[in-house]
Amino acid sequence: MKRGGQPGNNNAAKGKLFTDALLKFAKQNPDKRDRVIAKIYDMALDGNMMAIKEIIDRVEGKPKQSIEAEVDQSITVVVNKMISDGE
């Protein structure tokens, strides 16, 4: 079943293939997965802000994106689906 992105968005399907491959590898190689996680924590403890942000985003969830706009007419906003890291 094709998932992700807008209809006809082949890039989303490619991203899903990559994600599926990573998940499969992590399940088949728990020792390597744990080493990667430990490395990210070590990098965060050494002050690497990208590692710190990644840990916070994974533990707390990414902050909601806000959009500000000034318009002179009414608009309708439709949200079809909320995407999260857990999918």
C-alpha positions as CSV (number, residue, x, y, z in Angstrom):
1,M,0.0,0.0,0.0
2,K,1.4,3.4,-1.0
3,R,1.6,5.8,1.9
4,G,2.8,9.4,2.5
5,G,2.5,12.7,0.8
6,Q,0.1,14.0,-1.8
7,P,-1.3,11.7,-4.5
8,G,1.3,11.3,-7.2
9,N,4.1,12.4,-4.9
10,N,6.8,9.8,-5.6
11,N,9.3,11.4,-3.3
12,A,7.1,10.6,-0.3
13,A,7.0,6.9,-1.4
14,K,10.8,6.9,-1.7
15,G,11.1,8.3,1.8
16,K,8.8,5.6,3.1
17,L,11.0,3.0,1.5
18,F,14.0,4.4,3.3
19,T,12.2,4.5,6.6
20,D,11.0,1.0,6.2
21,A,14.6,-0.2,5.5
22,L,15.9,1.6,8.6
23,L,13.2,0.1,10.8
24,K,13.9,-3.4,9.4
25,F,17.7,-2.9,10.0
26,A,17.1,-1.6,13.6
27,K,14.9,-4.6,14.4
28,Q,17.4,-7.1,13.0
29,N,20.4,-5.4,14.6
30,P,19.4,-4.2,18.1
31,D,23.0,-4.0,19.2
32,K,23.9,-1.6,16.4
33,R,20.7,0.4,17.0
34,D,21.6,0.7,20.7
35,R,25.1,1.9,19.8
36,V,23.7,4.6,17.6
37,I,21.3,5.7,20.3
38,A,24.2,5.8,22.8
39,K,26.3,7.8,20.3
40,I,23.6,10.4,20.0
41,Y,23.4,10.7,23.8
42,D,27.2,11.0,24.0
43,M,27.1,13.8,21.4
44,A,24.4,15.6,23.3
45,L,26.4,15.4,26.5
46,D,29.3,16.9,24.6
47,G,27.2,19.9,23.7
48,N,26.2,19.0,20.2
49,M,23.0,21.0,19.7
50,M,21.7,18.9,16.8
51,A,21.9,15.8,19.0
52,I,20.2,17.6,21.9
53,K,17.4,18.9,19.6
54,E,16.9,15.4,18.1
55,I,16.6,13.8,21.6
56,I,14.1,16.5,22.7
57,D,12.1,16.2,19.5
58,R,11.9,12.4,20.0
59,V,11.0,12.5,23.7
60,E,8.8,15.6,23.8
61,G,7.6,15.6,20.2
62,K,8.3,18.4,17.7
63,P,6.7,21.7,18.5
64,K,3.6,22.6,16.6
65,Q,4.2,24.9,13.6
66,S,2.5,28.2,13.7
67,I,1.6,30.3,10.7
68,E,0.8,34.0,10.9
69,A,-0.9,35.8,8.1
70,E,-2.8,39.0,7.5
71,V,-5.6,38.8,5.0
72,D,-8.3,41.2,3.9
73,Q,-10.8,38.5,3.2
74,S,-12.1,35.4,4.9
75,I,-10.3,32.1,4.2
76,T,-11.1,28.5,4.9
77,V,-8.3,26.2,6.2
78,V,-8.8,22.4,6.0
79,V,-6.5,20.0,7.8
80,N,-6.7,16.5,6.4
81,K,-4.2,14.7,8.6
82,M,-1.8,15.5,11.3
83,I,1.7,13.9,10.7
84,S,3.7,12.7,13.7
85,D,7.0,11.0,14.2
86,G,5.3,7.9,15.5
87,E,3.8,6.9,12.1
